[in-house]
């Protein structure tokens, strides 16, 4: 399932891209309108700088056909056979990934019959020439239909989306998005301000974010929404940026910034556990990746007050850190190891690691609210320890995990306070919500070596 979703994201990102490529060599022949077996009509009244609405009426209503839009500059060097071959390869790969038949994927991804008022709104720019083309999938690639259109100049939308930050703390905040009445949809993106600034600075012109980038990185919403953002860093500025589309097809960009506060100072806790828990431990847990049979994972854990090459005093914050190697076969990478691999910001990504909080009365807990990243060097991005249930595939990021210390101090048991839930590893998949890297199927038990 995760692989299929990632493949769909790849297709979506490819479709929501810049359509204005450089011109090249013209093909030997382009058929004129009198040759066309597929009639393509553009709705000129709804044409804007960033969208086109068109209808396709094939002569053969039972035949599959492929259709797309590209800049005229790119069309001048287009090769229909190559376009078909590349898309056909994508269809077959998608069929193999999902277990569907090739014919089922054809039915899902190609057109058949009349296509009326089709909206295409990613990758356009004002005052640019474009071409819509179509050809029968099982026909001769030299027989295709096309029509041209030119987008009008950019017009700023008079609509807006109000962005309000709520419930802000060191590790999380909520962003309330309130669109005005004329906004039909908007694309929301949230990241550290430095990352947003870098992204915008790398785009080729001032309208590129409106044209396609917002659709590549943003989550589509309609109406008033309150978006919860977790896994944030203390004392860091974040930017919420929105691209809105109004009922006339015009667009505008809105953004707002908010910084997280510092972590509240905690009074020093005195406990023998800060010394007695240090050292080497053997760990065991039954885990499941969500689509395979559960397996027993055995791993090693080193509990420490500090980490090499990382200027953070866990003890001063009433914490210990557990460095975990082999949990569900995930190798531990320290900061220097990530430096050697060329990973950026390794002090934020090393791990897997668990942060043990020790409170008065020798109460030990592990964050389950996406405050401390367990690991950040994998392609998922930051992963967090959470409470989750494999059967219902439910993930909770509102509770704290409990750590029970045995009377002799030689066994630690990590449990979820929620019924039928176990410690698991999850990440926030933008646009889809929280997803499991893997589910715990039992408590985690650590035994002193």
N, C-alpha and C positions, 0 to 999 in steps of 0.2 A: 504493500500500500504506500509506504513512504517513497519507494522508488518511482511508483506511478505518479505520485503527486509532484515529485521533483521533475519528472519528464514533462508533465503538463506545464509546470512553471517555465521550463525551458522553451516550450512552444509558445507560451503566452509572451514571454520576454522577446522572442524573435518577431512576433507579430506586432508588438507595440514598440516599434523602433523607428529610427529616422529613415524616411523614404527618399531622401534627396542625395542620391549618389552622383558621382561625376560622370559625364558623358563619355562614351567610347565609340567603337566602330559600329556602324549601322549594319543590321543583317541584310541579306540579299533581297528579301521580299517581305513586305507587310501588306496583307490584303486590305482592300478598301471596303467601305460600307456595303457595296453591292455584293461582296463575297460572303457576308456574315450570316451564319446559320444560328447565331445566338444574338438576340437583340438586347442591347444595354442602353438604359435610359438614366440620365442624371437628373435629379430634382434640383434645378438651378435655384429655386426659391429658398431652399434650405442649405445651400452651400455657404460655408464660412471658411475662415482661415485654417480651421483645425478639423473640419469634418466634411464628409460627403455622404449624401443619401442617394442610393441608386437602386434600380430594379433590373432584373435579368429575366428575359423571356426566351427560353430555348425552343427551337422548332420541335425537337424530340423531347417530349415531357418525361420519358422513362429512362433517359440516359443520364449517367453521372457526368458532372462537369466540374472543372476547377476554375476558380475565379480569384483574382487578386488585384490590388492597386499598387502602382509604383510611380515614382517620379518619371517624367518624360525623359529626363537626362539619363536615368538608368535604363529606361525602356529602349533607348536608342542602341544599346549594346546587349539587349536581352536575348537569351537563347532559350526558346520554349522547351526544347528537348532536355536541356540541363535543369530547368525549373521543374519539369515533371519528374526527372530521375531523382533529384534531391528530395522532393516531397514524397515520392514513392518509397524511398529508403526510410524516411521518417515514419511513414505509415507502417511499414513492416517492422521496424524497431519497436514502435508503440504496441503493435499486436503481440510481439514476443514478450514485452515487459508485462502487459496486462493479462495475457492468456486469452485474449480475444482472437477471433479469426480475422484474416485479412479482409474478408468481405464485410464483417461487422465494422471494422475500422473505416472502410470506404464509405459505408452508409453514414457513419458518424461525422466524418471529416470533409466529405465532398457535398456538392449541391445536386439536387434533382428537382425537376419541375420549375415552376415560376418562383423566383425570389423577389419579393416585393418590399420596397422601402427598407433596404438593408443599410444600416448605419455603420460606417467605418470612420473612426475618429481618433486614430493613433498614428503619429508620424507625419502629420501635415504641417505646412507653413503657409503663411500668407503670400499672395502674389507669386505662386509657383505653379508650373504646368505639371499635370499628372495624367496617367493613363489607367483606365480600367480594362482588363482583358479577361477573356474566358475561352476555354476549349473543352471539347468532349474528352473525357478521360480515356475512352477506348477508341478514339478517333485518330486521324492523321494529325500529328503535331504541327504540320505546316498550315492547317486549317484552323484558324482561331479568329475570334472577334475582339474588337477593342473600340473604345471611345475615349476622347480627351476632354479634360476640363481644366480650368485655371482657378485657383482659390483666390478670393478677394483679400484685401489687406486686413491686418489684425485690428480688431475692435475690442477695447477693454470692456469687460462686463461691468455693469453698474451694481451687480449683486455682490454679496459678501458672505463670509462665514466668520462668526465671532468665536475666538479661541480663549477659553478661561481655564486656568490651572487650579486644581482643587486637591485637598488632602495631600499636600506636599510634605514628604519627609526625606530622610537621607537616602532611602533606597527605592522610593516609589512616588508616583503622583498620578492623578487622573486629569485628562484633558477633555473639557466639555466643548463640543463643536455645535454651534447653533447657526444654521444657514438661513439666509433671508428667503422669503417666499418664492422668489423666482429661480432658485437654485434647484436644478433637477438631480444632480449628483455631484460628489466631490471625492477627491483622492487625498488621503491623509498619510503623511509620513512623519516619523518621529525619530530623532537621533541626537547624539551629542552635537552641539553647535559647530564645533570644529569639523566634524564629519560632514555636516550639511553644507558648510561653507566650501569645503574641498570639493564636494560633488558638484555644486553649482559652478564653481570656478573652472571645472574641467569640461563643462559643456561648451559647445562651439558657438552659441549665440544666446542672447538674452531671452529668446522665446523657446529655447529647446526644452526647458522644464515643462512649459505649457503644452508643447507639441507632443511629447512622448515620454519624457523621463518620469513625470509624475505617475504615469500608468505603469511604468516598469517597477518603481520602488514603493508606490503608495497602495493603500487599501481603500477600495471603493465603498462609499457610504451614501446613504440618503437620509434626510431628516436629521433631527437632533440626536447626537450620540455622545456618550461619555466613555472615553477609552482609557482603560487602566494600564499604566506603564509600570512594569516591575523590573527588577534586576538592574536598577540604576546605581550610579556611583555617587558617593557623598561629595559635596562641594564641587559639583560639575554643572555647567550650563547646558541645557538641552533646548532644541528648537522643534516646534511643531509647525509643519509647513503643509499647506492645503492648496490644491489646484481645483477650482470649481468650474462647473459648466452650467450655464443658465439655459432657460427654455428656448432661447434663440440660437443656441449653439456657440455663443461667445464665452470666453474664459477669462479668469483672473487668478492671481496668486496671492495668498495671504499667509503670513507667518507670525509667530510669537515665540518669545524665549522665556525660560524659567530655570533658575539654578536650584539644585538641591542643597540643603543646609549641611553643616558638619554633623557627624555622629555625636549624640549627646554623651557628655562625660559620665562615666560610671564610677561609683565609689569602689575602691579596691576591695576585692573579696579575698579573705584568707581561708585557704582550704589545703589539706594535705594532698588532695587530688592533683594539684598543679605539679607535684613531684612524683606521686606514686603511679600516675597513669603514663608517664613517659616510658618510651621503649618500643620494642618490637612485639607485634601481635599477628596472629593468624586469623584470617577472616573467612566466613562462609555464608552464602546466601543462595537460595534458589531463585533464578531469574528467568525472564522470558522476553523475547524481543517483539512480541505482539503477533507474530505469525508462524513461529516455530514452536516445537515442544519445549517446555521448561527444562533448564539444565542447572546443575549445581555448580556455582562459581566459587572457586577457592582463590584467595588472594592474600597479600601481605599488607600490613599497615604499620607505619612508624609514627608514633605520637611525639610531638616536639613542641617547644616553646618558640621556636624561630625557624626560618627557612633561609638557606644559603642565598646570598645575592638579593635579598628582599629586606628592605629597611622598614620592617613592621614588627612591633613588639606585641605578640599575642598575649603574653602574660600580663602586660600592663593594661590590657583591655579585658581581663578576666576570661581569656580564651586559651585554648591549646589548638594545634593544627594536626590533623591526621593525614599523612601522606599515603595514598592508596595506590598499590601497584597490582594490576591483574584483575580488578573488579570487572566482571563480565568481559574478560580478556582485553581490557583497556590498559595499555602500558602507562606508567607514570613518567611524565617529562618534567624535570626541574627547569628552573629559569635558564641555566647555562645550556642545557640540552636544547631548549627552544631557540636560544641565541644561535647555536651551532646550525640549527635547521633554517635560520633566517626568518623566524616568526617575529612579527612586530609586537611591541608591548608585551613581552613575555611575562613580566611581573603581574599582569592581569589575567594570564591564560594558563599558567602552569597547573599541573594536577594530573589526575583527580586528587582532590583534597576535601576533607570535611573540617569545618570549623566547630570545635566543641566549646560551647558557652558554659561556664561554671558559675552558679549563683550561690547565695547564702544557703546553708543547710546541705551542701554537697549535691545540689541539684544540677544535673548535667543534661544539656539539650543540644540539638543540632538544628540550625535554621531550615525551615521548610517553606519559607515565604519568599524565596527568590531574592534574598539579600546578599548571599555570598556564593559566587560562582564556584562550582565544583571543578569545572574544566572548561577551557575556552579555545583550545588549539584545534579541535576538530571542525569540520566544515559546517556543522550545525550552528556554530557560534557558542555563546555561553550556555552551559547546561547546569541545572540546579537539582539539589536533592529535594524531593517532594513526596507527599503521600499520594498513592495511586492504587487503583484496582484494575487488574488485568481483565477480569470478566466483563466489566462494564466499560472498560477503557476510559475511566474517569480519573481526572488529575486534579488535586487540590493544592493550591498555593497560599492557603490562609492559616495553616496550622504549623506548630513546632513539633519536631520529632523528639522523642524521649530516649535517653540513654540510661539504662539501668546498670549499676555497678554491683557485682556480686559481693557478698560479705567478705570473702577472702581477697577481693580486689583483682582476681585473675580472669574474670569474664565480664565483657561488656555486651549488652544486648540493646540494639537500636530498634525502636518500634514506632509505629504510627499511632497517634491517639484516636484515629478514626477506625470504626469497625470495618473489617474486611479490606483494609488498606495496608500497604507495606511500603517501606522506604524504596524509592525508585529514582531514576534519573530522567529529567525532562528538559525540554527547551521550548521557547516561545516561537512558533512558526508564524511569521508575519502573514496576516490575512486568514489564517486557519485557527490560531489559538495555540494552547499548550499541547504538545505531543510528546510521547515517551520515546526516549532513546532506548530504554528498556524498562520493563516492569519488574518490581520485586514481587516474588511469590511467597516470601517468608520474611521473618525478621532477620536482621543482620546480627551475627554472633561473632564477637572477637575473643580469642583466647590468647592469653599471654604466652609468648614463646619461652 
